[in-house]
């Protein structure tokens, strides 16, 4: 019984600093996720409509990244794109929510998340590939005089 009492007392003492401060301390994982989100917003653009994507494609190579928030390989690709964003200068990468893009999936023949489609100013597919990050974008993108 003494061991149990000591354990409870130790647990209460360890909880005191957080309770006494009245503030919730952010877990390291939450801080990392917030930092990754801030990085993501500087490189990837969220899909805001086909018209805007086509306008962007008229001025620079534009790639749609069919991304799912629950997909581990999508997250890894997104992290790579954000870390190597300087390599993608002059290329628009637009993140499309895979779970809410049935019309676009049908248009471009998308059957799985973590798929990339480069489009032209008319919204036509120039190239399509699955997986990867910044290196694969640079490898697969169709370059043309703009």
Phi and psi restraints in degrees (value plus and minus 20) as a CYANA .aco file:
   2 UNK   PHI     -82.8   -42.8
   2 UNK   PSI     -58.3   -18.3
   3 UNK   PHI     -81.3   -41.3
   3 UNK   PSI     -62.5   -22.5
   4 UNK   PHI     -83.7   -43.7
   4 UNK   PSI     -61.0   -21.0
   5 UNK   PHI     -83.8   -43.8
   5 UNK   PSI     -62.1   -22.1
   6 UNK   PHI     -84.4   -44.4
   6 UNK   PSI     -62.0   -22.0
   7 UNK   PHI     -82.4   -42.4
   7 UNK   PSI     -65.3   -25.3
   8 UNK   PHI     -83.2   -43.2
   8 UNK   PSI     -63.4   -23.4
   9 UNK   PHI     -83.4   -43.4
   9 UNK   PSI     -61.4   -21.4
  10 UNK   PHI     -84.1   -44.1
  10 UNK   PSI     -62.3   -22.3
  11 UNK   PHI     -83.5   -43.5
  11 UNK   PSI     -58.2   -18.2
  12 UNK   PHI     -88.2   -48.2
  12 UNK   PSI     -60.6   -20.6
  13 UNK   PHI     -85.1   -45.1
  13 UNK   PSI     -60.2   -20.2
  14 UNK   PHI     -86.8   -46.8
  14 UNK   PSI     -50.3   -10.3
  15 UNK   PHI    -101.5   -61.5
  15 UNK   PSI     -37.7     2.3
  16 UNK   PHI     -79.0   -39.0
  16 UNK   PSI     -66.3   -26.3
  17 UNK   PHI     -77.4   -37.4
  17 UNK   PSI     -60.6   -20.6
  18 UNK   PHI     -90.4   -50.4
  18 UNK   PSI     -63.9   -23.9
  19 UNK   PHI     -86.2   -46.2
  19 UNK   PSI     -59.2   -19.2
  20 UNK   PHI     -87.7   -47.7
  20 UNK   PSI     -53.7   -13.7
  21 UNK   PHI     -94.4   -54.4
  21 UNK   PSI     -43.8    -3.8
  22 UNK   PHI      54.4    94.4
  22 UNK   PSI     -16.1    23.9
  23 UNK   PHI    -136.3   -96.3
  23 UNK   PSI     125.7   165.7
  24 UNK   PHI    -107.2   -67.2
  24 UNK   PSI     104.0   144.0
  25 UNK   PHI    -102.9   -62.9
  25 UNK   PSI     111.7   151.7
  26 UNK   PHI     -93.7   -53.7
  26 UNK   PSI     116.8   156.8
  27 UNK   PHI     -91.6   -51.6
  27 UNK   PSI     129.9   169.9
  28 UNK   PHI     -75.5   -35.5
  28 UNK   PSI     -54.7   -14.7
  29 UNK   PHI     -84.8   -44.8
  29 UNK   PSI     -59.6   -19.6
  30 UNK   PHI     -84.9   -44.9
  30 UNK   PSI     -61.2   -21.2
  31 UNK   PHI     -82.8   -42.8
  31 UNK   PSI     -61.5   -21.5
  32 UNK   PHI     -84.8   -44.8
  32 UNK   PSI     -61.5   -21.5
  33 UNK   PHI     -84.7   -44.7
  33 UNK   PSI     -59.8   -19.8
  34 UNK   PHI     -85.6   -45.6
  34 UNK   PSI     -59.7   -19.7
  35 UNK   PHI     -85.3   -45.3
  35 UNK   PSI     -61.6   -21.6
  36 UNK   PHI     -83.9   -43.9
  36 UNK   PSI     -58.8   -18.8
  37 UNK   PHI     -84.9   -44.9
  37 UNK   PSI     -61.2   -21.2
  38 UNK   PHI     -83.0   -43.0
  38 UNK   PSI     -61.5   -21.5
  39 UNK   PHI     -82.7   -42.7
  39 UNK   PSI     -64.3   -24.3
  40 UNK   PHI     -77.7   -37.7
  40 UNK   PSI     -61.1   -21.1
  41 UNK   PHI     -88.0   -48.0
  41 UNK   PSI     -38.7     1.3
  42 UNK   PHI    -104.5   -64.5
  42 UNK   PSI     -41.7    -1.7
  43 UNK   PHI    -130.2   -90.2
  43 UNK   PSI     -71.9   -31.9
  44 UNK   PHI    -110.8   -70.8
  44 UNK   PSI     122.1   162.1
  45 UNK   PHI    -126.1   -86.1
  45 UNK   PSI     121.9   161.9
  46 UNK   PHI     -98.6   -58.6
  46 UNK   PSI     127.3   167.3
  47 UNK   PHI     -85.2   -45.2
  47 UNK   PSI     106.1   146.1
  48 UNK   PHI    -143.7  -103.7
  48 UNK   PSI      -7.5    32.5
  49 UNK   PHI     117.1   157.1
  49 UNK   PSI     127.0   167.0
  50 UNK   PHI     -82.1   -42.1
  50 UNK   PSI     -57.2   -17.2
  51 UNK   PHI     -80.2   -40.2
  51 UNK   PSI     -65.3   -25.3
  52 UNK   PHI     -86.0   -46.0
  52 UNK   PSI     -60.6   -20.6
  53 UNK   PHI     -81.9   -41.9
  53 UNK   PSI     -61.3   -21.3
  54 UNK   PHI     -88.1   -48.1
  54 UNK   PSI     -56.5   -16.5
  55 UNK   PHI     -83.0   -43.0
  55 UNK   PSI     -61.8   -21.8
  56 UNK   PHI     -83.4   -43.4
  56 UNK   PSI     -59.7   -19.7
  57 UNK   PHI     -87.1   -47.1
  57 UNK   PSI     -40.3    -0.3
  58 UNK   PHI     -92.7   -52.7
  58 UNK   PSI     -42.4    -2.4
  59 UNK   PHI    -130.4   -90.4
  59 UNK   PSI     -40.8    -0.8
  60 UNK   PHI    -178.7  -138.7
  60 UNK   PSI     135.3   175.3
  61 UNK   PHI     -74.1   -34.1
  61 UNK   PSI     113.1   153.1
  62 UNK   PHI    -149.0  -109.0
  62 UNK   PSI     108.6   148.6
  63 UNK   PHI    -141.7  -101.7
  63 UNK   PSI     108.9   148.9
  64 UNK   PHI    -110.4   -70.4
  64 UNK   PSI     108.2   148.2
  65 UNK   PHI    -129.7   -89.7
  65 UNK   PSI      82.8   122.8
  66 UNK   PHI     -95.9   -55.9
  66 UNK   PSI      86.0   126.0
  67 UNK   PHI    -140.3  -100.3
  67 UNK   PSI     119.6   159.6
  68 UNK   PHI    -139.9   -99.9
  68 UNK   PSI     113.4   153.4
  69 UNK   PHI     -82.8   -42.8
  69 UNK   PSI     -44.6    -4.6
  70 UNK   PHI    -110.7   -70.7
  70 UNK   PSI     -22.9    17.1
  71 UNK   PHI    -111.6   -71.6
  71 UNK   PSI      95.3   135.3
  72 UNK   PHI     -80.6   -40.6
  72 UNK   PSI     -60.1   -20.1
  73 UNK   PHI     -91.2   -51.2
  73 UNK   PSI     -50.7   -10.7
  74 UNK   PHI     -84.2   -44.2
  74 UNK   PSI     -63.5   -23.5
  75 UNK   PHI     -82.4   -42.4
  75 UNK   PSI     -60.7   -20.7
  76 UNK   PHI     -86.0   -46.0
  76 UNK   PSI     -62.0   -22.0
  77 UNK   PHI     -83.3   -43.3
  77 UNK   PSI     -62.2   -22.2
  78 UNK   PHI     -82.3   -42.3
  78 UNK   PSI     -63.6   -23.6
  79 UNK   PHI     -82.5   -42.5
  79 UNK   PSI     -62.8   -22.8
  80 UNK   PHI     -83.0   -43.0
  80 UNK   PSI     -64.0   -24.0
  81 UNK   PHI     -80.8   -40.8
  81 UNK   PSI     -62.6   -22.6
  82 UNK   PHI     -87.4   -47.4
  82 UNK   PSI     -59.7   -19.7
  83 UNK   PHI     -90.3   -50.3
  83 UNK   PSI     -48.7    -8.7
  84 UNK   PHI    -134.0   -94.0
  84 UNK   PSI       9.0    49.0
  85 UNK   PHI     -77.4   -37.4
  85 UNK   PSI     -52.6   -12.6
  86 UNK   PHI     -82.3   -42.3
  86 UNK   PSI     -51.6   -11.6
  87 UNK   PHI     -87.9   -47.9
  87 UNK   PSI     -42.4    -2.4
  88 UNK   PHI    -120.0   -80.0
  88 UNK   PSI      -2.3    37.7
  89 UNK   PHI     -76.7   -36.7
  89 UNK   PSI     112.2   152.2
  90 UNK   PHI      67.6   107.6
  90 UNK   PSI     -16.7    23.3
  91 UNK   PHI    -139.8   -99.8
  91 UNK   PSI     108.9   148.9
  92 UNK   PHI    -108.4   -68.4
  92 UNK   PSI     105.1   145.1
  93 UNK   PHI    -136.3   -96.3
  93 UNK   PSI      97.1   137.1
  94 UNK   PHI    -133.2   -93.2
  94 UNK   PSI     100.4   140.4
  95 UNK   PHI    -101.3   -61.3
  95 UNK   PSI     102.9   142.9
  96 UNK   PHI    -130.1   -90.1
  96 UNK   PSI     109.2   149.2
  97 UNK   PHI     -88.9   -48.9
  97 UNK   PSI      88.2   128.2
  98 UNK   PHI     -77.0   -37.0
  98 UNK   PSI     -59.2   -19.2
  99 UNK   PHI     -92.3   -52.3
  99 UNK   PSI     -35.3     4.7
 100 UNK   PHI    -148.4  -108.4
 100 UNK   PSI      17.6    57.6
 101 UNK   PHI    -157.4  -117.4
 101 UNK   PSI      24.7    64.7
 102 UNK   PHI     -77.9   -37.9
 102 UNK   PSI     -60.6   -20.6
 103 UNK   PHI     -83.4   -43.4
 103 UNK   PSI     -66.0   -26.0
 104 UNK   PHI     -87.5   -47.5
 104 UNK   PSI     -57.2   -17.2
 105 UNK   PHI     -79.7   -39.7
 105 UNK   PSI     -63.3   -23.3
 106 UNK   PHI     -85.9   -45.9
 106 UNK   PSI     -64.7   -24.7
 107 UNK   PHI     -79.2   -39.2
 107 UNK   PSI     -62.5   -22.5
 108 UNK   PHI    -121.7   -81.7
 108 UNK   PSI     -15.1    24.9
 109 UNK   PHI      46.7    86.7
 109 UNK   PSI      18.3    58.3
 110 UNK   PHI    -102.6   -62.6
 110 UNK   PSI     104.9   144.9
 111 UNK   PHI    -137.4   -97.4
 111 UNK   PSI     -25.9    14.1
 112 UNK   PHI    -171.9  -131.9
 112 UNK   PSI     134.8   174.8
 113 UNK   PHI     -88.3   -48.3
 113 UNK   PSI     151.7   191.7
 114 UNK   PHI      41.8    81.8
 114 UNK   PSI      23.3    63.3
 115 UNK   PHI    -135.7   -95.7
 115 UNK   PSI     121.3   161.3
 116 UNK   PHI    -134.6   -94.6
 116 UNK   PSI     120.1   160.1
 117 UNK   PHI    -155.1  -115.1
 117 UNK   PSI     101.6   141.6
 118 UNK   PHI    -107.8   -67.8
 118 UNK   PSI     112.1   152.1
 119 UNK   PHI    -137.5   -97.5
 119 UNK   PSI     139.5   179.5
 120 UNK   PHI    -121.9   -81.9
 120 UNK   PSI    -195.0  -155.0
 121 UNK   PHI     -87.2   -47.2
 121 UNK   PSI     -35.8     4.2
 122 UNK   PHI    -115.7   -75.7
 122 UNK   PSI     -19.2    20.8
 123 UNK   PHI      64.1   104.1
 123 UNK   PSI     -11.6    28.4
 124 UNK   PHI    -103.4   -63.4
 124 UNK   PSI     125.1   165.1
 125 UNK   PHI     -93.5   -53.5
 125 UNK   PSI     109.6   149.6
 126 UNK   PHI    -119.4   -79.4
 126 UNK   PSI     -51.5   -11.5
 127 UNK   PHI    -177.4  -137.4
 127 UNK   PSI     132.2   172.2
 128 UNK   PHI    -167.3  -127.3
 128 UNK   PSI     116.7   156.7
 129 UNK   PHI    -173.8  -133.8
 129 UNK   PSI     140.7   180.7
 130 UNK   PHI    -129.0   -89.0
 130 UNK   PSI     119.2   159.2
 131 UNK   PHI      57.4    97.4
 131 UNK   PSI     148.4   188.4
 132 UNK   PHI      79.9   119.9
 132 UNK   PSI    -188.0  -148.0
 133 UNK   PHI    -164.7  -124.7
 133 UNK   PSI    -155.0  -115.0
 134 UNK   PHI     -85.3   -45.3
 134 UNK   PSI     -59.8   -19.8
 135 UNK   PHI     -82.9   -42.9
 135 UNK   PSI     -60.7   -20.7
 136 UNK   PHI     -90.4   -50.4
 136 UNK   PSI     -53.9   -13.9
 137 UNK   PHI     -82.2   -42.2
 137 UNK   PSI     -68.4   -28.4
 138 UNK   PHI     -83.7   -43.7
 138 UNK   PSI     -54.8   -14.8
 139 UNK   PHI     -92.4   -52.4
 139 UNK   PSI     -57.4   -17.4
 140 UNK   PHI    -118.5   -78.5
 140 UNK   PSI     -36.1     3.9
 141 UNK   PHI     -86.5   -46.5
 141 UNK   PSI     119.1   159.1
 142 UNK   PHI    -105.6   -65.6
 142 UNK   PSI      99.5   139.5
 143 UNK   PHI    -116.3   -76.3
 143 UNK   PSI     114.0   154.0
 144 UNK   PHI    -164.5  -124.5
 144 UNK   PSI     139.5   179.5
 145 UNK   PHI     -88.9   -48.9
 145 UNK   PSI     109.9   149.9
